Amino acid sequence: MTALPKISTTLWFNKDAEEAAHHYVKTVPGSTVLGVERYGKGGPGPEGSVMLVRFRLGERDFMALNGGPLFTPNESVSFTIYCEDQEEVDRLWSHMSEGGKTSRCGWLKDRWSFSWQIVPRRFAE
């Protein structure tokens, strides 16, 4: 088992945690799925179904939890990805917005309604 970081971000999904984790990992270079945990007997989810996916995007650790429809993402939290050049901005923008909604100034919602900002690094400097 991989050592757990001191702080990790958990994303709440109805049922698509594993699909989303693989989508994000495919998008951001240097990313990987670290582990998948499944519901056991008597758990709130069907036995053997995915409960939690641990993954790393770049240098940040996340967990994707299949927690059901109780909570949904909103714009009060967003994730920023700093890009080195326009080619990277275009690639990440296209992949992350697939099935979601785009907005202005680098903002988008992915297909699970999480908000992302795809920004050239030089804008932050």
Contacts in CASP RR format, 6 or more apart in sequence:
PFRMAT RR
TARGET T0000
AUTHOR 0000-0000-0000
METHOD contacts of the structure
MODEL  1
MTALPKISTTLWFNKDAEEAAHHYVKTVPGSTVLGVERYGKGGPGPEGSV
MLVRFRLGERDFMALNGGPLFTPNESVSFTIYCEDQEEVDRLWSHMSEGG
KTSRCGWLKDRWSFSWQIVPRRFAE
2 34 0 8 1.000
2 35 0 8 1.000
2 54 0 8 1.000
4 61 0 8 1.000
5 61 0 8 1.000
8 54 0 8 1.000
8 61 0 8 1.000
8 62 0 8 1.000
8 63 0 8 1.000
9 60 0 8 1.000
9 61 0 8 1.000
9 62 0 8 1.000
9 63 0 8 1.000
10 62 0 8 1.000
10 63 0 8 1.000
10 64 0 8 1.000
10 65 0 8 1.000
11 17 0 8 1.000
11 20 0 8 1.000
11 62 0 8 1.000
11 63 0 8 1.000
11 64 0 8 1.000
11 65 0 8 1.000
11 73 0 8 1.000
11 112 0 8 1.000
11 114 0 8 1.000
12 65 0 8 1.000
12 67 0 8 1.000
12 68 0 8 1.000
12 70 0 8 1.000
12 71 0 8 1.000
12 72 0 8 1.000
12 73 0 8 1.000
13 20 0 8 1.000
13 64 0 8 1.000
13 65 0 8 1.000
13 66 0 8 1.000
13 67 0 8 1.000
13 68 0 8 1.000
13 112 0 8 1.000
14 66 0 8 1.000
14 67 0 8 1.000
14 68 0 8 1.000
14 69 0 8 1.000
15 66 0 8 1.000
15 67 0 8 1.000
15 68 0 8 1.000
16 66 0 8 1.000
16 112 0 8 1.000
17 50 0 8 1.000
17 51 0 8 1.000
17 52 0 8 1.000
17 53 0 8 1.000
17 64 0 8 1.000
17 65 0 8 1.000
17 66 0 8 1.000
18 36 0 8 1.000
18 50 0 8 1.000
18 53 0 8 1.000
18 64 0 8 1.000
18 66 0 8 1.000
20 64 0 8 1.000
20 110 0 8 1.000
20 112 0 8 1.000
21 33 0 8 1.000
21 53 0 8 1.000
21 55 0 8 1.000
21 62 0 8 1.000
21 64 0 8 1.000
22 33 0 8 1.000
23 95 0 8 1.000
23 110 0 8 1.000
23 111 0 8 1.000
24 31 0 8 1.000
24 55 0 8 1.000
24 57 0 8 1.000
24 62 0 8 1.000
25 31 0 8 1.000
25 32 0 8 1.000
25 33 0 8 1.000
25 55 0 8 1.000
25 56 0 8 1.000
25 57 0 8 1.000
26 95 0 8 1.000
27 92 0 8 1.000
27 95 0 8 1.000
27 96 0 8 1.000
28 57 0 8 1.000
28 58 0 8 1.000
28 81 0 8 1.000
28 92 0 8 1.000
29 58 0 8 1.000
30 56 0 8 1.000
30 58 0 8 1.000
31 55 0 8 1.000
31 56 0 8 1.000
31 57 0 8 1.000
31 58 0 8 1.000
32 55 0 8 1.000
32 56 0 8 1.000
33 53 0 8 1.000
33 54 0 8 1.000
33 55 0 8 1.000
34 54 0 8 1.000
34 55 0 8 1.000
34 56 0 8 1.000
34 61 0 8 1.000
35 53 0 8 1.000
35 54 0 8 1.000
35 55 0 8 1.000
36 50 0 8 1.000
36 52 0 8 1.000
36 53 0 8 1.000
36 54 0 8 1.000
37 50 0 8 1.000
37 51 0 8 1.000
37 52 0 8 1.000
37 53 0 8 1.000
37 54 0 8 1.000
38 47 0 8 1.000
38 48 0 8 1.000
38 49 0 8 1.000
38 50 0 8 1.000
38 51 0 8 1.000
39 45 0 8 1.000
39 46 0 8 1.000
39 47 0 8 1.000
39 48 0 8 1.000
39 49 0 8 1.000
39 50 0 8 1.000
39 51 0 8 1.000
40 47 0 8 1.000
40 48 0 8 1.000
41 47 0 8 1.000
44 67 0 8 1.000
45 51 0 8 1.000
45 66 0 8 1.000
49 66 0 8 1.000
50 66 0 8 1.000
51 65 0 8 1.000
51 66 0 8 1.000
51 67 0 8 1.000
52 63 0 8 1.000
52 64 0 8 1.000
52 65 0 8 1.000
52 66 0 8 1.000
53 63 0 8 1.000
53 64 0 8 1.000
54 61 0 8 1.000
54 62 0 8 1.000
54 63 0 8 1.000
55 61 0 8 1.000
55 62 0 8 1.000
55 63 0 8 1.000
55 64 0 8 1.000
56 62 0 8 1.000
72 113 0 8 1.000
73 109 0 8 1.000
73 112 0 8 1.000
73 113 0 8 1.000
73 114 0 8 1.000
73 115 0 8 1.000
74 113 0 8 1.000
75 115 0 8 1.000
77 115 0 8 1.000
78 107 0 8 1.000
78 114 0 8 1.000
78 115 0 8 1.000
78 116 0 8 1.000
78 117 0 8 1.000
79 114 0 8 1.000
79 115 0 8 1.000
79 116 0 8 1.000
79 117 0 8 1.000
80 116 0 8 1.000
80 117 0 8 1.000
80 119 0 8 1.000
81 92 0 8 1.000
81 96 0 8 1.000
81 116 0 8 1.000
81 117 0 8 1.000
81 118 0 8 1.000
81 119 0 8 1.000
82 119 0 8 1.000
82 120 0 8 1.000
82 121 0 8 1.000
82 124 0 8 1.000
83 89 0 8 1.000
83 92 0 8 1.000
83 118 0 8 1.000
83 119 0 8 1.000
83 120 0 8 1.000
83 121 0 8 1.000
84 120 0 8 1.000
84 121 0 8 1.000
85 120 0 8 1.000
86 120 0 8 1.000
89 118 0 8 1.000
89 119 0 8 1.000
89 120 0 8 1.000
92 118 0 8 1.000
93 102 0 8 1.000
93 106 0 8 1.000
93 108 0 8 1.000
93 118 0 8 1.000
96 108 0 8 1.000
96 110 0 8 1.000
96 116 0 8 1.000
96 118 0 8 1.000
97 108 0 8 1.000
97 109 0 8 1.000
97 110 0 8 1.000
98 110 0 8 1.000
98 111 0 8 1.000
99 110 0 8 1.000
99 111 0 8 1.000
100 108 0 8 1.000
100 109 0 8 1.000
100 110 0 8 1.000
100 111 0 8 1.000
100 113 0 8 1.000
101 108 0 8 1.000
101 109 0 8 1.000
102 108 0 8 1.000
103 109 0 8 1.000
105 117 0 8 1.000
106 117 0 8 1.000
106 118 0 8 1.000
106 119 0 8 1.000
107 115 0 8 1.000
107 116 0 8 1.000
107 117 0 8 1.000
108 115 0 8 1.000
108 116 0 8 1.000
108 117 0 8 1.000
108 118 0 8 1.000
109 115 0 8 1.000
109 116 0 8 1.000
110 116 0 8 1.000
END
